[in-house]
Amino acid sequence: MAKTDALQGSLDLLVLKILSRRPRLHGYAIMAAIADTSGEVLRAEEGSLYPALYRMEEAGWIRAEWIKKDTGRRARVYELTAAGKKQLGAEESRWQAVSVAINRVLREA
């Protein structure tokens, strides 16, 4: 199956959910987690992910910190804030409503 860039409008949901379960990940690890967890069906491109991380940080949903890794290289890691946890709940509710609506159309159209 061809890899699909993260569904439009779902990237925030995917990133917030991953950070809720695995805090302090850097961008590449978030991209890998989306691919791995989706069974390699979804992917987030750098050109989409990093602007989304910046936007979510500006919104106060995540916070970022530079750390020095064991290799001596620096990495910017992200974690959810209290506002991000609240936004995750809203995003999950929105996604469930959309899923129900799409399934209804697929069954009844």
N, CA, C and O atoms as a GROMACS GRO file, in nm:
protein
  436
    1MET      N    1   0.085  -0.118   0.000
    1MET     CA    2   0.000   0.000   0.000
    1MET      C    3   0.088   0.123   0.000
    1MET      O    4   0.185   0.130   0.075
    2ALA      N    5   0.056   0.219  -0.083
    2ALA     CA    6   0.133   0.343  -0.089
    2ALA      C    7   0.115   0.422   0.040
    2ALA      O    8   0.007   0.427   0.097
    3LYS      N    9   0.224   0.483   0.083
    3LYS     CA   10   0.215   0.567   0.203
    3LYS      C   11   0.136   0.692   0.172
    3LYS      O   12   0.147   0.749   0.063
    4THR      N   13   0.055   0.732   0.267
    4THR     CA   14  -0.028   0.849   0.252
    4THR      C   15   0.019   0.956   0.348
    4THR      O   16   0.034   0.930   0.468
    5ASP      N   17   0.041   1.076   0.296
    5ASP     CA   18   0.074   1.186   0.386
    5ASP      C   19  -0.040   1.196   0.486
    5ASP      O   20  -0.156   1.174   0.452
    6ALA      N   21  -0.007   1.230   0.610
    6ALA     CA   22  -0.108   1.237   0.716
    6ALA      C   23  -0.233   1.306   0.661
    6ALA      O   24  -0.224   1.410   0.598
    7LEU      N   25  -0.346   1.248   0.686
    7LEU     CA   26  -0.471   1.301   0.635
    7LEU      C   27  -0.482   1.448   0.668
    7LEU      O   28  -0.455   1.491   0.780
    8GLN      N   29  -0.523   1.524   0.568
    8GLN     CA   30  -0.535   1.668   0.588
    8GLN      C   31  -0.627   1.696   0.705
    8GLN      O   32  -0.737   1.642   0.714
    9GLY      N   33  -0.582   1.780   0.794
    9GLY     CA   34  -0.662   1.815   0.910
    9GLY      C   35  -0.645   1.723   1.028
    9GLY      O   36  -0.701   1.748   1.136
   10SER      N   37  -0.568   1.616   1.011
   10SER     CA   38  -0.551   1.521   1.121
   10SER      C   39  -0.411   1.526   1.182
   10SER      O   40  -0.385   1.457   1.281
   11LEU      N   41  -0.322   1.605   1.126
   11LEU     CA   42  -0.185   1.607   1.175
   11LEU      C   43  -0.178   1.653   1.321
   11LEU      O   44  -0.104   1.594   1.400
   12ASP      N   45  -0.252   1.757   1.356
   12ASP     CA   46  -0.251   1.804   1.495
   12ASP      C   47  -0.295   1.692   1.589
   12ASP      O   48  -0.232   1.669   1.692
   13LEU      N   49  -0.402   1.624   1.553
   13LEU     CA   50  -0.453   1.514   1.635
   13LEU      C   51  -0.346   1.406   1.652
   13LEU      O   52  -0.323   1.359   1.764
   14LEU      N   53  -0.282   1.367   1.543
   14LEU     CA   54  -0.181   1.261   1.551
   14LEU      C   55  -0.062   1.302   1.638
   14LEU      O   56  -0.015   1.224   1.721
   15VAL      N   57  -0.016   1.424   1.620
   15VAL     CA   58   0.100   1.471   1.699
   15VAL      C   59   0.063   1.482   1.847
   15VAL      O   60   0.140   1.439   1.933
   16LEU      N   61  -0.053   1.540   1.877
   16LEU     CA   62  -0.093   1.556   2.017
   16LEU      C   63  -0.109   1.419   2.083
   16LEU      O   64  -0.069   1.400   2.198
   17LYS      N   65  -0.168   1.323   2.011
   17LYS     CA   66  -0.188   1.190   2.069
   17LYS      C   67  -0.055   1.121   2.095
   17LYS      O   68  -0.034   1.062   2.201
   18ILE      N   69   0.035   1.129   1.999
   18ILE     CA   70   0.167   1.066   2.018
   18ILE      C   71   0.241   1.129   2.135
   18ILE      O   72   0.300   1.058   2.217
   19LEU      N   73   0.238   1.262   2.144
   19LEU     CA   74   0.307   1.328   2.256
   19LEU      C   75   0.240   1.301   2.390
   19LEU      O   76   0.305   1.308   2.495
   20SER      N   77   0.109   1.269   2.389
   20SER     CA   78   0.042   1.236   2.515
   20SER      C   79   0.091   1.102   2.569
   20SER      O   80   0.092   1.079   2.690
   21ARG      N   81   0.131   1.015   2.480
   21ARG     CA   82   0.178   0.882   2.522
   21ARG      C   83   0.329   0.872   2.531
   21ARG      O   84   0.383   0.792   2.608
   22ARG      N   85   0.397   0.955   2.451
   22ARG     CA   86   0.544   0.948   2.446
   22ARG      C   87   0.601   1.088   2.450
   22ARG      O   88   0.640   1.142   2.346
   23PRO      N   89   0.605   1.150   2.569
   23PRO     CA   90   0.654   1.288   2.577
   23PRO      C   91   0.803   1.299   2.547
   23PRO      O   92   0.878   1.201   2.552
   24ARG      N   93   0.842   1.420   2.515
   24ARG     CA   94   0.983   1.456   2.492
   24ARG      C   95   1.041   1.385   2.368
   24ARG      O   96   1.153   1.334   2.371
   25LEU      N   97   0.963   1.384   2.262
   25LEU     CA   98   1.012   1.333   2.134
   25LEU      C   99   1.056   1.451   2.048
   25LEU      O  100   1.001   1.560   2.058
   26HIS      N  101   1.158   1.428   1.964
   26HIS     CA  102   1.196   1.530   1.866
   26HIS      C  103   1.119   1.505   1.736
   26HIS      O  104   1.054   1.402   1.720
   27GLY      N  105   1.128   1.599   1.645
   27GLY     CA  106   1.047   1.594   1.524
   27GLY      C  107   1.061   1.465   1.445
   27GLY      O  108   0.961   1.407   1.403
   28TYR      N  109   1.185   1.421   1.423
   28TYR     CA  110   1.204   1.298   1.346
   28TYR      C  111   1.137   1.180   1.416
   28TYR      O  112   1.078   1.094   1.350
   29ALA      N  113   1.147   1.174   1.549
   29ALA     CA  114   1.085   1.064   1.624
   29ALA      C  115   0.932   1.070   1.613
   29ALA      O  116   0.866   0.966   1.611
   30ILE      N  117   0.877   1.190   1.608
   30ILE     CA  118   0.732   1.204   1.589
   30ILE      C  119   0.692   1.150   1.452
   30ILE      O  120   0.594   1.077   1.439
   31MET      N  121   0.770   1.187   1.349
   31MET     CA  122   0.741   1.135   1.214
   31MET      C  123   0.749   0.984   1.212
   31MET      O  124   0.663   0.918   1.153
   32ALA      N  125   0.852   0.927   1.276
   32ALA     CA  126   0.868   0.782   1.280
   32ALA      C  127   0.753   0.716   1.356
   32ALA      O  128   0.706   0.610   1.317
   33ALA      N  129   0.709   0.779   1.465
   33ALA     CA  130   0.599   0.722   1.544
   33ALA      C  131   0.469   0.720   1.464
   33ALA      O  132   0.393   0.623   1.473
   34ILE      N  133   0.444   0.825   1.386
   34ILE     CA  134   0.324   0.826   1.302
   34ILE      C  135   0.331   0.712   1.201
   34ILE      O  136   0.234   0.639   1.182
   35ALA      N  137   0.445   0.696   1.137
   35ALA     CA  138   0.460   0.588   1.038
   35ALA      C  139   0.450   0.452   1.104
   35ALA      O  140   0.376   0.365   1.056
   36ASP      N  141   0.524   0.431   1.212
   36ASP     CA  142   0.526   0.300   1.279
   36ASP      C  143   0.389   0.263   1.334
   36ASP      O  144   0.340   0.152   1.312
   37THR      N  145   0.327   0.356   1.406
   37THR     CA  146   0.200   0.328   1.471
   37THR      C  147   0.089   0.304   1.369
   37THR      O  148  -0.004   0.227   1.396
   38SER      N  149   0.096   0.368   1.255
   38SER     CA  150  -0.008   0.349   1.153
   38SER      C  151   0.021   0.229   1.063
   38SER      O  152  -0.049   0.208   0.964
   39GLY      N  153   0.122   0.152   1.097
   39GLY     CA  154   0.156   0.038   1.013
   39GLY      C  155   0.212   0.081   0.879
   39GLY      O  156   0.192   0.015   0.778
   40GLU      N  157   0.282   0.193   0.880
   40GLU     CA  158   0.346   0.250   0.760
   40GLU      C  159   0.244   0.300   0.657
   40GLU      O  160   0.279   0.319   0.541
   41VAL      N  161   0.121   0.322   0.698
   41VAL     CA  162   0.018   0.372   0.606
   41VAL      C  163   0.023   0.525   0.599
   41VAL      O  164   0.006   0.583   0.492
   42LEU      N  165   0.045   0.590   0.714
   42LEU     CA  166   0.048   0.736   0.721
   42LEU      C  167   0.190   0.784   0.739
   42LEU      O  168   0.274   0.714   0.797
   43ARG      N  169   0.217   0.903   0.691
   43ARG     CA  170   0.346   0.965   0.715
   43ARG      C  171   0.325   1.115   0.726
   43ARG      O  172   0.232   1.171   0.668
   44ALA      N  173   0.413   1.177   0.800
   44ALA     CA  174   0.412   1.323   0.810
   44ALA      C  175   0.541   1.371   0.746
   44ALA      O  176   0.650   1.331   0.787
   45GLU      N  177   0.528   1.456   0.648
   45GLU     CA  178   0.645   1.512   0.581
   45GLU      C  179   0.702   1.626   0.665
   45GLU      O  180   0.628   1.695   0.736
   46GLU      N  181   0.834   1.645   0.657
   46GLU     CA  182   0.897   1.754   0.732
   46GLU      C  183   0.832   1.889   0.701
   46GLU      O  184   0.814   1.972   0.790
   47GLY      N  185   0.797   1.910   0.575
   47GLY     CA  186   0.737   2.036   0.534
   47GLY      C  187   0.601   2.063   0.596
   47GLY      O  188   0.556   2.177   0.600
   48SER      N  189   0.536   1.959   0.643
   48SER     CA  190   0.408   1.975   0.713
   48SER      C  191   0.428   1.972   0.864
   48SER      O  192   0.366   2.049   0.937
   49LEU      N  193   0.515   1.881   0.910
   49LEU     CA  194   0.528   1.861   1.054
   49LEU      C  195   0.587   1.981   1.126
   49LEU      O  196   0.531   2.026   1.226
   50TYR      N  197   0.699   2.033   1.078
   50TYR     CA  198   0.765   2.139   1.154
   50TYR      C  199   0.682   2.268   1.162
   50TYR      O  200   0.679   2.331   1.268
   51PRO      N  201   0.616   2.309   1.053
   51PRO     CA  202   0.525   2.425   1.069
   51PRO      C  203   0.411   2.395   1.167
   51PRO      O  204   0.367   2.484   1.240
   52ALA      N  205   0.364   2.271   1.168
   52ALA     CA  206   0.256   2.234   1.261
   52ALA      C  207   0.307   2.240   1.405
   52ALA      O  208   0.237   2.288   1.494
   53LEU      N  209   0.429   2.190   1.428
   53LEU     CA  210   0.486   2.196   1.563
   53LEU      C  211   0.501   2.342   1.608
   53LEU      O  212   0.470   2.376   1.722
   54TYR      N  213   0.549   2.427   1.517
   54TYR     CA  214   0.564   2.569   1.550
   54TYR      C  215   0.428   2.630   1.584
   54TYR      O  216   0.414   2.703   1.683
   55ARG      N  217   0.328   2.599   1.501
   55ARG     CA  218   0.193   2.654   1.522
   55ARG      C  219   0.135   2.605   1.655
   55ARG      O  220   0.074   2.683   1.729
   56MET      N  221   0.154   2.477   1.686
   56MET     CA  222   0.101   2.423   1.812
   56MET      C  223   0.175   2.480   1.932
   56MET      O  224   0.116   2.499   2.038
   57GLU      N  225   0.304   2.508   1.916
   57GLU     CA  226   0.379   2.572   2.024
   57GLU      C  227   0.328   2.714   2.046
   57GLU      O  228   0.310   2.757   2.160
   58GLU      N  229   0.305   2.787   1.938
   58GLU     CA  230   0.252   2.923   1.948
   58GLU      C  231   0.114   2.925   2.014
   58GLU      O  232   0.080   3.019   2.086
   59ALA      N  233   0.036   2.820   1.988
   59ALA     CA  234  -0.099   2.810   2.048
   59ALA      C  235  -0.094   2.768   2.194
   59ALA      O  236  -0.195   2.775   2.264
   60GLY      N  237   0.023   2.725   2.240
   60GLY     CA  238   0.039   2.683   2.379
   60GLY      C  239  -0.001   2.539   2.403
   60GLY      O  240  -0.018   2.498   2.518
   61TRP      N  241  -0.017   2.460   2.296
   61TRP     CA  242  -0.057   2.320   2.312
   61TRP      C  243   0.062   2.230   2.343
   61TRP      O  244   0.047   2.126   2.406
   62ILE      N  245   0.180   2.272   2.298
   62ILE     CA  246   0.301   2.196   2.326
   62ILE      C  247   0.409   2.295   2.369
   62ILE      O  248   0.398   2.415   2.343
   63ARG      N  249   0.511   2.244   2.435
   63ARG     CA  250   0.627   2.326   2.466
   63ARG      C  251   0.749   2.251   2.414
   63ARG      O  252   0.750   2.128   2.405
   64ALA      N  253   0.851   2.327   2.380
   64ALA     CA  254   0.972   2.269   2.324
   64ALA      C  255   1.092   2.305   2.410
   64ALA      O  256   1.094   2.408   2.477
   65GLU      N  257   1.190   2.219   2.405
   65GLU     CA  258   1.313   2.241   2.481
   65GLU      C  259   1.430   2.181   2.402
   65GLU      O  260   1.418   2.071   2.347
   66TRP      N  261   1.541   2.253   2.398
   66TRP     CA  262   1.661   2.198   2.338
   66TRP      C  263   1.732   2.111   2.441
   66TRP      O  264   1.751   2.153   2.555
   67ILE      N  265   1.771   1.991   2.400
   67ILE     CA  266   1.847   1.902   2.488
   67ILE      C  267   1.974   1.859   2.415
   67ILE      O  268   1.981   1.864   2.292
   68LYS      N  269   2.073   1.816   2.492
   68LYS     CA  270   2.194   1.761   2.433
   68LYS      C  271   2.186   1.610   2.446
   68LYS      O  272   2.175   1.557   2.556
   69LYS      N  273   2.193   1.540   2.333
   69LYS     CA  274   2.182   1.395   2.333
   69LYS      C  275   2.315   1.332   2.371
   69LYS      O  276   2.418   1.399   2.378
   70ASP      N  277   2.313   1.200   2.395
   70ASP     CA  278   2.435   1.127   2.431
   70ASP      C  279   2.543   1.141   2.325
   70ASP      O  280   2.662   1.134   2.354
   71THR      N  281   2.499   1.161   2.201
   71THR     CA  282   2.596   1.173   2.091
   71THR      C  283   2.661   1.311   2.088
   71THR      O  284   2.753   1.334   2.010
   72GLY      N  285   2.612   1.403   2.173
   72GLY     CA  286   2.664   1.539   2.174
   72GLY      C  287   2.584   1.633   2.086
   72GLY      O  288   2.600   1.755   2.093
   73ARG      N  289   2.497   1.577   2.003
   73ARG     CA  290   2.414   1.660   1.915
   73ARG      C  291   2.297   1.716   1.995
   73ARG      O  292   2.249   1.656   2.091
   74ARG      N  293   2.252   1.833   1.953
   74ARG     CA  294   2.136   1.894   2.016
   74ARG      C  295   2.009   1.850   1.945
   74ARG      O  296   2.010   1.826   1.824
   75ALA      N  297   1.901   1.839   2.020
   75ALA     CA  298   1.771   1.803   1.963
   75ALA      C  299   1.665   1.886   2.033
   75ALA      O  300   1.673   1.911   2.153
   76ARG      N  301   1.566   1.926   1.957
   76ARG     CA  302   1.453   2.001   2.013
   76ARG      C  303   1.342   1.900   2.040
   76ARG      O  304   1.289   1.839   1.947
   77VAL      N  305   1.307   1.883   2.167
   77VAL     CA  306   1.205   1.785   2.205
   77VAL      C  307   1.077   1.858   2.245
   77VAL      O  308   1.079   1.973   2.290
   78TYR      N  309   0.967   1.788   2.226
   78TYR     CA  310   0.835   1.848   2.247
   78TYR      C  311   0.758   1.767   2.350
   78TYR      O  312   0.774   1.646   2.362
   79GLU      N  313   0.673   1.837   2.424
   79GLU     CA  314   0.581   1.769   2.515
   79GLU      C  315   0.451   1.849   2.524
   79GLU      O  316   0.447   1.969   2.498
   80LEU      N  317   0.346   1.777   2.562
   80LEU     CA  318   0.213   1.836   2.571
   80LEU      C  319   0.203   1.927   2.693
   80LEU      O  320   0.263   1.900   2.797
   81THR      N  321   0.126   2.033   2.680
   81THR     CA  322   0.094   2.120   2.794
   81THR      C  323  -0.048   2.087   2.840
   81THR      O  324  -0.116   2.004   2.780
   82ALA      N  325  -0.092   2.151   2.946
   82ALA     CA  326  -0.230   2.130   2.992
   82ALA      C  327  -0.328   2.174   2.883
   82ALA      O  328  -0.429   2.108   2.860
   83ALA      N  329  -0.297   2.286   2.817
   83ALA     CA  330  -0.384   2.332   2.706
   83ALA      C  331  -0.382   2.230   2.591
   83ALA      O  332  -0.483   2.211   2.523
   84GLY      N  333  -0.268   2.166   2.571
   84GLY     CA  334  -0.258   2.063   2.466
   84GLY      C  335  -0.342   1.942   2.499
   84GLY      O  336  -0.402   1.882   2.410
   85LYS      N  337  -0.346   1.904   2.627
   85LYS     CA  338  -0.431   1.791   2.667
   85LYS      C  339  -0.577   1.823   2.640
   85LYS      O  340  -0.653   1.737   2.594
   86LYS      N  341  -0.617   1.945   2.670
   86LYS     CA  342  -0.754   1.987   2.645
   86LYS      C  343  -0.782   1.987   2.494
   86LYS      O  344  -0.888   1.941   2.451
   87GLN      N  345  -0.687   2.038   2.416
   87GLN     CA  346  -0.704   2.041   2.270
   87GLN      C  347  -0.710   1.899   2.214
   87GLN      O  348  -0.786   1.873   2.120
   88LEU      N  349  -0.632   1.808   2.269
   88LEU     CA  350  -0.637   1.668   2.225
   88LEU      C  351  -0.778   1.612   2.244
   88LEU      O  352  -0.828   1.542   2.156
   89GLY      N  353  -0.840   1.640   2.356
   89GLY     CA  354  -0.977   1.594   2.378
   89GLY      C  355  -1.072   1.649   2.273
   89GLY      O  356  -1.158   1.577   2.223
   90ALA      N  357  -1.057   1.778   2.241
   90ALA     CA  358  -1.143   1.840   2.140
   90ALA      C  359  -1.117   1.780   2.002
   90ALA      O  360  -1.210   1.754   1.926
   91GLU      N  361  -0.989   1.757   1.970
   91GLU     CA  362  -0.954   1.698   1.840
   91GLU      C  363  -1.006   1.555   1.828
   91GLU      O  364  -1.053   1.515   1.722
   92GLU      N  365  -0.999   1.478   1.937
   92GLU     CA  366  -1.050   1.340   1.933
   92GLU      C  367  -1.202   1.340   1.914
   92GLU      O  368  -1.254   1.259   1.839
   93SER      N  369  -1.272   1.431   1.982
   93SER     CA  370  -1.418   1.441   1.965
   93SER      C  371  -1.454   1.477   1.822
   93SER      O  372  -1.545   1.419   1.763
   94ARG      N  373  -1.381   1.575   1.766
   94ARG     CA  374  -1.406   1.617   1.628
   94ARG      C  375  -1.383   1.500   1.533
   94ARG      O  376  -1.462   1.477   1.442
   95TRP      N  377  -1.274   1.427   1.554
   95TRP     CA  378  -1.241   1.315   1.467
   95TRP      C  379  -1.348   1.205   1.476
   95TRP      O  380  -1.386   1.148   1.373
   96GLN      N  381  -1.397   1.176   1.595
   96GLN     CA  382  -1.501   1.075   1.610
   96GLN      C  383  -1.628   1.117   1.536
   96GLN      O  384  -1.691   1.034   1.471
   97ALA      N  385  -1.665   1.245   1.546
   97ALA     CA  386  -1.784   1.293   1.476
   97ALA      C  387  -1.767   1.282   1.325
   97ALA      O  388  -1.860   1.242   1.255
   98VAL      N  389  -1.650   1.317   1.275
   98VAL     CA  390  -1.624   1.307   1.130
   98VAL      C  391  -1.626   1.161   1.086
   98VAL      O  392  -1.683   1.130   0.982
   99SER      N  393  -1.566   1.073   1.164
   99SER     CA  394  -1.563   0.930   1.130
   99SER      C  395  -1.704   0.872   1.123
   99SER      O  396  -1.736   0.798   1.030
  100VAL      N  397  -1.787   0.905   1.220
  100VAL     CA  398  -1.925   0.857   1.221
  100VAL      C  399  -1.998   0.909   1.096
  100VAL      O  400  -2.071   0.833   1.031
  101ALA      N  401  -1.979   1.034   1.064
  101ALA     CA  402  -2.046   1.094   0.948
  101ALA      C  403  -2.000   1.029   0.818
  101ALA      O  404  -2.082   0.998   0.731
  102ILE      N  405  -1.872   1.007   0.802
  102ILE     CA  406  -1.820   0.944   0.680
  102ILE      C  407  -1.871   0.802   0.669
  102ILE      O  408  -1.913   0.760   0.561
  103ASN      N  409  -1.869   0.727   0.778
  103ASN     CA  410  -1.920   0.590   0.775
  103ASN      C  411  -2.067   0.587   0.738
  103ASN      O  412  -2.112   0.498   0.666
  104ARG      N  413  -2.142   0.684   0.788
  104ARG     CA  414  -2.284   0.691   0.755
  104ARG      C  415  -2.303   0.713   0.604
  104ARG      O  416  -2.388   0.650   0.542
  105VAL      N  417  -2.223   0.803   0.548
  105VAL     CA  418  -2.232   0.828   0.403
  105VAL      C  419  -2.193   0.704   0.325
  105VAL      O  420  -2.258   0.670   0.226
  106LEU      N  421  -2.087   0.635   0.367
  106LEU     CA  422  -2.043   0.514   0.296
  106LEU      C  423  -2.150   0.405   0.300
  106LEU      O  424  -2.168   0.333   0.202
  107ARG      N  425  -2.219   0.393   0.410
  107ARG     CA  426  -2.325   0.290   0.422
  107ARG      C  427  -2.452   0.327   0.348
  107ARG      O  428  -2.517   0.240   0.290
  108GLU      N  429  -2.488   0.453   0.349
  108GLU     CA  430  -2.621   0.494   0.304
  108GLU      C  431  -2.624   0.564   0.168
  108GLU      O  432  -2.733   0.586   0.115
  109ALA      N  433  -2.512   0.599   0.112
  109ALA     CA  434  -2.514   0.672  -0.016
  109ALA      C  435  -2.542   0.577  -0.131
  109ALA      O  436  -2.547   0.620  -0.247
   0.00000   0.00000   0.00000
